[in-house]
Amino acid sequence: MKNIITSLSLLVLLANCPIVQAQSGKTQIDPTKFNNPIIKDQYTGDPAALVYKDKVYLYAGHDEAPKDFHFYKMNEWVVYSSSDMKKWESHPVPLKASDFTWAKGDAWASQVIERNGKFYWYVTVEHGSVHGKAIGIAVSDSPTGPFKDALGKALITNDMTKFTDISWDDIDPTVYIDTDGQAYLFWGNTACHYAKLKENMIELDGPIHHIKELPHFTEAPWIHKHKDWYYLSYAYEFPEKIAYAMSKSITGPWEFKGIMNEIAGNSNTNHQSIIDFKGQSYFIYHNGASIPDGGSFRRSVCVDKLYYNKDGTMKRVVMTSEGIQ
């Protein structure tokens, strides 16, 4: 019986391998069919994707921490582009934390959005004079940059939000332009905030609101829309899974729907980007297991397909080594 179970287990394992080839009587796995991570030339984390015209532009933080450094060391953001979600082209570094003269550093999570032919990059940095993390904005005429400080100061500083006492609650910005043209900024750690943006995309248009319907909210909010539903996904608990809520309005109320992505391998954090491209939905994330010496502070961006149920809920995302084939 033990031999039968072992044989069945081996068959299941082989069935899930990307490519199995017989050469000289030996079974070999073709490593070229492992497409995750999609970025292999450097460590990348906190992915955010933008679909513009016929391409996907992937923006990420550059993890630079050496093996004996056990925290984030991130000084710049990087950008890649793809026409098929399989082959990714690297572009020159478009933005650094040092490009914001009012900031100390820390090129943390960010997102780019296009409006009226300009590209606005909302970023997390450490403020130079106001204690804590802050959100700045850079702008460019091209999705690949170069970008420059659009405001000359922070849009959001730690003293503007009082829902929690920590100094890092103003991180992980995500921005969305609704069908009526109104833009919204969401962000937060342990508390999720949102506010309207003016049409110029560099000023708040009203008060900061707090969202209470997100159980175990940690960080990494991401807003997207599919058909008639708005989705607010976020990092859940710590180590982080990805959970989500749904609403018929971008301002809520939000109904919690559950977990959609489990803990990413060898990484305490889990940061998602959700897009539709050429008729397919994609879930972009990072883990710490895909490149040698990877970990929580040396992460790698991956992508897998995302599917919806008939009622609009999202199916669990299956993280794979194969990635997009």
N, C-alpha and C positions, 0 to 999 in steps of 0.2 A: 504493500500500500504506500509506503514511504517513497519508493521509487516512482510510482505512478504520479504522486503529488509533485515530486521534483520535476518530472518530465513535463507535466502540465504547466508548472510555473515557468519553465524554460520556454515553452511555446508562447505563453502570454508575453514574456519579455521580448522575444524575437518579433512578435507581431506588432509591437509598439516601437520597434527601431525604425529609423527613417529609411534606410536602405540596407538590405542584406545581400551580399554577393558571395558566390562560391568560387574560390580560387584555390587550385591545388588541393581540393577536398576540404578546405577550411572555410568557415563562415567569418566574413569580415563586415564591419559596419563602415559605411562611407561617411567620414566626418564632415565632408563638404556639404552635406545635407542638413547640418545643424545650423540654422540661420539665427538662432538666439544665442548671445545677444546680437542686436543689429549693429552696434558700435563696438568694434574690437580693437581699435587703435589707441584708445585711452579710456580711463574710468569716467563714467557719466552717470548722473543721478537727477532726480526730480524732472522727468521729461514733460514737455508741453508741446503739442503739435498744432500746426496751423495748416488748413487746406486753403490754398490760394491758386486759382486757375487750375492748371493740370498737374500740380505738384503738392506734395506734403513737405512742410518745413518743420524739422524737429529741433527744438531748443532745449538745452539741458545745462545743468551746472557741471563744471569740471572738477571731479574729485582728485585732489593732488596729495592726499595724506600718505606719507610713507608707512611701511608696515609697522614701525614702532611708534606711530603717532595715532592715538586712540580718540580722535575727534575729527570733526569736519575741517578740512583745509581746502577752501574754495575761493579762488581769486578772480575767476572769469567764467563767462558763459560761452557755449559753443553752439554752432548751428550746422545741421546737415539737411540735405534735400533728397527726395526720391520721387520717381514717376510711377513706381510699381510696388512700393513698400518692401522690396527685397534688396535692391542695390541702393546704397546711400552714398551721396557725394559730400565730402567734407569741404567747408568753406573757411576762409580766414576768420580768426576770432573777432566777433562783431562788437563785443562789449565786455568791459571789465568793471569790477567794483570800484576801482580807482578812477573811473570816468565820472563818478559822482563825487565832487570835491567836498561835499558836506558829510560823506560817509567814511567810516573807519575801514570797512572791508566786508568780507563774508558774502560771496556771490551765491545766495541761497535760492530757493525755488522761485519760479517766474512764469510768465506767459505773455505771448505776443498776439495781438489782434490787429486786423486791418480796418481802416475806415477812411473813405474818401482818398484812396491812393497813398495813404501814409500808414506806417506800421508802428504801433505803440507797444512798448515792452515794459510790463509791470514787474518789478523785481523786488526781492527781499535783500536788505543789507543791514549792517550794524551802523546806527547813526553816530556821528562824530561828537555831538554835543548833547543830544537828548538821550538819556539812558535807555538802551534797549534796541530792539529791531525796528526797522522802518520800511516803508514801501516807497520806492521811487519810480519814475517813468522816464524811459528813453524813447527816442523817435528816429525814424529813418524813412527814406523814400524807397528803400528796397527791403525785401524780407530777409536778405542776407547781410544787411548793414553796409557800411558801418553805422552804428547808432550813437546818438549823443543825448545828454541830459536834456529832457524836454521842459523841465520846470525850474531847475536851479535850486531846488529844495525838495524835501520829502513831501509826498502827498499825504501819507499817514505816518504819525509818530506814536510812540508808546503812551504818551500822556493824553492822547485823544480817546483811548478806549479804557473803560474802567470795569469791564465785566469780569476781569480776573486780575490778580495782583502780579502775575509773572511779567518778566520783561521781554518775552519772546512770543507774545500772543499776536503780534502784528506781522505775520509771515504768510507765505504761500498764497499770493494773490491769484485769482482767476477772474476773468472778465468776459462778459457776454453782452452782445447787442441784440435786443429783442426785435420782434417783427415790426413793432411800431417805431423803431429807431432809438428807443431809450436804452442807454448803456448802463450796466450794473457791474460793480466790483464786489467780489466776495473774498474773504480772507480769514485767517485766524489759527490759533492754537489753544486748545482746551475750551475756547469760546469761538463760535462762528459769527462773523460780522458781515454786513453788507450795506452798501450805500449806492445811490444813483450817481452817475457821472454826467457832467455837462457834455454837450455835443463836441466840444473841443478835446474831450477825453483826458484832460489834465487837471480838472477841478471837480470836486464833489458838488452834487446838486441836491442838497438836503442833508438830513441827519443820518448818523450811523445807527443801524438797527442790529439787534441781536436775535439769532435764530435759536429757539429752545427745543425744537422737535427732533434733534439729532442725538440719539443715545450714544454714549461713549465716544463723543466727538473728540478726536485728538488734533488733527491738522489736515492739510492737503485737500481743501474743498475743490471740486471741479464742477462747473455748470455746463450742461448740454441739453439739447432738445431733440426729441425723436417723435415725429408725427405730432400728436396733440399734447404730449407730456413733456414736462420739464424734469430733469434729473439732477439731483445734488448728491454726488458721490464724495466720499471722504475717508481718511484714514481713521480706523476704528480700534480703540484700545492700544496697548503697547506691550510687546511687539505688535506691529500694526497689520491688520487686515484691511480690506476695502469694503465698506458698506455703502448703502445708498438709500435715498428717500425720493419720492415722486410727488408732483403737484401739477395742477392745471394752471397755476400762476407762478411766475418766477419769484414773486414775493411771498409765496406760501398761501395757506398752511401746507407743511410738508408731512407726508405720511411715510414713516420708516418701513422699508421693505426687506432689509436683511443684508446678509453678507454676499458679496459677489466675487471676492478674490481672497484667497487664503494668504497666510504669511509668506512673503517672498523669501526664497532660499538664502540663508546666511546674511540676512539684513533685518535690523530692527525696524527700519522704516519701509513704507510702501507708498509710492506716489504715482497716481494714475493720470492719464490723459485719454479721452474718449473722442473719437472722430468717425465720420462717415467719409469714404473715399471710393469713388467709382462703383457705387452700389453695394459696398461692403462696410460693415462697422468694425472698428478696431479698438483694442484695449492696449494702451502703451504703458509700460511700468518699468521699474528697475528691480534688480535683485543684487545680491552680493556673492553669487556663486558661479558666475559664468566666465570670468576671466581669472587666471591664476593669481593668487594672493588677494582675491576680492574679499569684501566684507561690508560691514555697515558703513564704513567711511571710504570704501573703494568699490563703488557700485557700477552696474552695467545696465543699460537700457535694453529692454526686450519688447516684443509686440506679438500679440495673438489675436485671433478673430473673436468678435463679440456678437452674440445673438440675442434676440428678443423673443419673449413669449407672445402669444396672441393678445393677452390682456395688457401688454405694454411693459410688463416687468422684464428685467434682464436676467438671462441665464447665467449660472456660475461660469466664470472664466477659467478655462483649463490652461494653466501655464505649461508650455512645452519647450523642449530644446529644439524641436524642428522649426518652430516659428511659422512664418508665412512661406508656403511652398508655391 
